Amino acid sequence: MEHEIISEILTHITNNNINKITFSNIRNKELELDKVIGKLVSIKNNINLQLEYRYRRIIKHTNIVTSDFSNIETTIQELFELAKDINIVTINENINIKISKKFKISVNRKTTVSKAISFDHNKKKEYFLDEKKKYPFLIELGIQNNDGKIIKSKYNKFKQINKYLEFIKQATTQLDSSKQITILDFGSGKSYLTFSAYYYLTKVLNLNVKIIGIDLKKEVIEHCNDIADKLNFTNLSFIYGDVIDYENKDEIDMVISLHACNTATDIAILKALGWKAKVFFAVPCCQKEVNGQLKADFMPFMLKHGIIKEKFSTLLTDSVRSDVLEAFGYKSDIVEFISAENTPKNQLIRAYKTTNDINKNILSNLEQFLSSLNVKMFLLDEVKKLI
Ligand SMILES: C[S@@+](CC[C@H](N)C(=O)[O-])C[C@H]1O[C@@H](n2cnc3c(N)ncnc32)[C@H](O)[C@@H]1O
C-alpha cells in the first residue's frame, strides 16, 4: 500500500496534477515541525515542487524541479515516513490519507469540482509589501513618491520593513487572534515599521490589532498621529516620551523595536518581561554601554582593534539580552535580520514566552561572566527588580 500511495503522489506531481499537498501530524515531535505544504510553482520556465516547512517558530522553503525525479522521489518518501496525515488536492479530487503508528494506511477520496492548477510563483509576494504597489501610508511617510515608486534613499529601509513583517507574520501563529492583539513599538521614530506592521496585520491578515509607537521625538510623534488619523488607522497611535516611563496596564502581546538606540532595547526587554509579553523582537542599534567599559587588557590581541572591540561588544550585549529573556521563560535566539550590505545592525533577538518560571542560574552566570570582564550592564542590574 505504501508504495502505491507514494507512486500515486509522484504521478500527480509529474502530471502537474497537484493544487496542494499537505503532510501533517508529524511523528517526530522533536523536529517542532507542524506541517509541510507542497505546491507546484513555475520558476524560470521549470515546474518545481515548492515545499513550505512550517516549524513552530520558523518557516523554510525549498524548491525541487519536478524533472529531477530521483530528488522528488526521495523527498516524498521521507515526508511520507514523517507524516501521519497527508492531504492531496488535485484538479478534481480531495484525498485524505491516514497512516497509523504501525504504518497501517487508510485512504478517503472525494471528487471535487475541477480547479485548474496555479503555478504562480509570485503569489507569495502579495503577503508582504509589494514594491510595485502604491501604498498611501508609504507615500505619507515619504518612502514612496506620489506615483508609488520607492524613493531611492529609502529602499534599504523598505527592505528592512518587509523583512521584519516576515518575522511578525511568523509570530502571529503564537498569538491569540480571537481577541485584540496589542503590540508596542519601542523607539518607533518615523514609524515606517509601525505603520507597515499595522497595515499588514489589519488590512492583509485581517487581524484585530492595536499598535502603539513610543518615541522621544515630539514632532515626529505628532506627525505620525496626524498620518494615522488621516488614513483612518483607528487602532494605531503614537505616544511621546521616554520608553522607561511608559506604563500600560493592559495585556501586551508583543513588543517590537527596530534600531532603538543603546539601552532603549534593554528597556524594551525589561518592559516586555514585566508585562509577560508573549513575543519580543528587537533589532538593536548601537551597543555603546559595553563598548565604553571594555578594557583592551582583556584579550588585548583582539580588543586593541577598535572595530573588533565594537563587534565584540555588540555580540556580547545581544547574547546577554537573549539569555536574560531565556532566564525569564522565553525561548530566545539571535538570527540574521537582513544582509549586512543593507545594514550592519542586522541581528534580530527573537523571543517567545514559554513559561513563567524564572531561571536565576542563568542570571548569576551572566553576572559572574560580566564581572570577570569588569563590565556592568544596566539590563542585568534592572532585571533583579523583577524577581
Ligand atoms: C535609529 S531610530 C529608529 C527608528 C525606527 N524604529 C526605525 O527603525 O526607523 C531610534 C529611535 O529611538 C528613539 N529612542 C531612543 N531612545 C529612546 C527612549 N529612551 N525612549 C523613546 N525613544 C527612544 C529615538 O528618538 C529614535 O527615533
The ligand as an SDF file (V2000), in Angstrom:
LIG
                    3D

 27 29  0  0  0  0  0  0  0  0999 V2000
   17.5640   54.8530   14.8600 C   0  0  0  0  0  0  0  0  0  0  0  0
   15.9640   55.3930   15.2560 S   0  0  0  0  0  0  0  0  0  0  0  0
   14.9780   54.0730   14.6850 C   0  0  0  0  0  0  0  0  0  0  0  0
   13.5720   54.4750   14.4370 C   0  0  0  0  0  0  0  0  0  0  0  0
   12.6620   53.4020   13.8520 C   0  0  0  0  0  0  0  0  0  0  0  0
   12.4390   52.3180   14.7850 N   0  0  0  0  0  0  0  0  0  0  0  0
   13.1810   52.9040   12.5480 C   0  0  0  0  0  0  0  0  0  0  0  0
   13.7300   51.8010   12.5020 O   0  0  0  0  0  0  0  0  0  0  0  0
   13.0810   53.6270   11.5730 O   0  0  0  0  0  0  0  0  0  0  0  0
   15.9410   55.2120   17.0060 C   0  0  0  0  0  0  0  0  0  0  0  0
   14.7610   55.8760   17.6580 C   0  0  0  0  0  0  0  0  0  0  0  0
   14.7260   55.5170   19.0360 O   0  0  0  0  0  0  0  0  0  0  0  0
   14.2640   56.6330   19.7480 C   0  0  0  0  0  0  0  0  0  0  0  0
   14.6940   56.4800   21.1560 N   0  0  0  0  0  0  0  0  0  0  0  0
   15.9470   56.2970   21.6340 C   0  0  0  0  0  0  0  0  0  0  0  0
   15.9400   56.1960   22.9700 N   0  0  0  0  0  0  0  0  0  0  0  0
   14.6480   56.3130   23.3530 C   0  0  0  0  0  0  0  0  0  0  0  0
   13.9820   56.2950   24.5980 C   0  0  0  0  0  0  0  0  0  0  0  0
   14.6650   56.1400   25.7330 N   0  0  0  0  0  0  0  0  0  0  0  0
   12.6460   56.4560   24.6250 N   0  0  0  0  0  0  0  0  0  0  0  0
   11.9460   56.6250   23.4830 C   0  0  0  0  0  0  0  0  0  0  0  0
   12.5160   56.6410   22.2680 N   0  0  0  0  0  0  0  0  0  0  0  0
   13.8470   56.4860   22.1960 C   0  0  0  0  0  0  0  0  0  0  0  0
   14.9240   57.8040   19.0530 C   0  0  0  0  0  0  0  0  0  0  0  0
   14.2450   59.0200   19.3140 O   0  0  0  0  0  0  0  0  0  0  0  0
   14.8340   57.3830   17.6040 C   0  0  0  0  0  0  0  0  0  0  0  0
   13.6860   57.8830   16.9730 O   0  0  0  0  0  0  0  0  0  0  0  0
  1  2  1  0
  2  3  1  0
  2 10  1  0
  3  4  1  0
  4  5  1  0
  5  6  1  0
  5  7  1  0
  7  8  2  0
  7  9  1  0
 10 11  1  0
 11 12  1  0
 11 26  1  0
 12 13  1  0
 13 14  1  0
 13 24  1  0
 14 15  1  0
 14 23  1  0
 15 16  2  0
 16 17  1  0
 17 18  1  0
 17 23  2  0
 18 19  1  0
 18 20  2  0
 20 21  1  0
 21 22  2  0
 22 23  1  0
 24 25  1  0
 24 26  1  0
 26 27  1  0
M  CHG  2   2   1   9  -1
M  END
$$$$
